[in-house]
């Protein structure tokens, strides 16, 4: 097992290196899977293997050659590049390796704010950089993460690079939503997918991370079987937020909670999108336990509405007002008489 890899990362990695060692790994690779499943760590380790000058007997990067040592030197740009959700664009920083390049969300130099997409200039720069001579005399690797953040102009510009591959040059696209990429891009890439593991494997992995069984089971259920997301919520306080959202919805339904106060609290601390995701999930779970068709349809509509409000948070809308309207709909729906409805 590769150090630090989960079982599902290891499976995908072994597929990739088998193709690499047999000369079947093309210049373009689309690495996809759920958001926190471990795609970035996998492709960075694969890049280290490709760039290593003296791999060990198993073909793994030695960790001691000049390439490996420079690859391990990391730093963040100043100002630090972040994604729209506030997380780091490049979790472990940019590598100092001259033949390794990371492309993602950049800072708009005019406004000083993070960009919300990958631009055409970045895509053009990829092709120009790959055409240069390798500094270490070996491979060159570009990792684009998330590739689905490319706007249409950037995707079109990248297409030319994909259509004109150069020897020993690798372009790896990382995406949690590959369907957002143009078909012309997807069709020119080999696909490496990290699939969700089975329930038993995912739970054991969470236990191996030192999480109590009850907490791990609850988080895994909330994440719909996604162990990476479950771990993130366990370590970031997300499960505490979820329990509070559940309590707020129950209070509103019972008439004991102030819609305005709860909406203001949900919108106040930067966790509004997460709360709306949990609210939508809780409505979906409740609908799945019901036998009354009318109530099930109502909850399904509210689920869709919660997700629409979450999308609206990316605009200039007043978050507390949008959330208040959604919560008022929740209270109204819960108080409507429904003959024969069976509650969970």
KAQUILIN-V323161 format. One record per pair of residues at least 12 apart in sequence whose C-alpha atoms are under 7 Angstrom apart, sorted by the first residue. I is the first residue (numbers start at 1). J is the second residue. Records with the same first field share a line. If there is no record, write none. Layout:
BEGIN
I->J, J
END
This chain:
BEGIN
8->194, 197
9->38, 42, 194
12->192, 193, 194
13->42
26->190
27->165, 169, 170, 171
28->162, 170, 171, 172, 189, 190
29->171, 172, 173, 189, 190, 191, 192
30->172, 173, 174, 189, 190, 191, 192
31->173, 174, 175, 191, 192, 193
32->174, 175, 176, 178, 192, 193, 194
33->175, 176, 193, 194, 195
34->176
35->176
36->228, 229
37->228
39->174
47->141
48->61, 68, 71
49->61
50->139
51->67, 138, 139
52->67, 68
53->65, 67
67->97
70->96, 97
71->95, 96, 97
72->95
73->95, 96
74->92, 93, 94, 95, 96
75->93, 94, 95
76->93, 94
81->105, 106, 107, 114
82->105, 114
83->105
84->116
89->104, 105
98->135
99->134, 135, 140, 141
100->140, 141, 142
101->141, 142, 143
102->142, 143, 144
103->143, 144, 145
104->118, 144, 145, 146
105->117, 118
117->149, 150, 151
118->149, 150, 151, 154
119->150, 151, 154
120->153, 154, 157
123->154, 157, 158
124->157, 158
127->161
130->169
139->168, 169
140->168, 169, 170
141->169, 170, 171
142->170, 171, 172
143->171, 172, 173
144->172, 173, 174
145->173, 174, 175
146->174, 175
147->173, 174, 175
148->175, 177, 178, 180, 181
159->185
162->188
196->226
199->225
202->227
203->216, 217
206->227, 231
219->234, 239
241->275
242->275, 278
245->275, 278, 279
252->331
253->330, 331, 334
259->324, 327, 328
260->324
263->320, 323, 324
264->320
267->319, 320
273->310
276->306, 307, 310
277->307
280->303, 306, 307
283->299, 303
284->299, 300, 303
286->344
287->299
289->344
290->342, 343, 344
291->342
292->341, 342
295->341
306->326
309->322
END
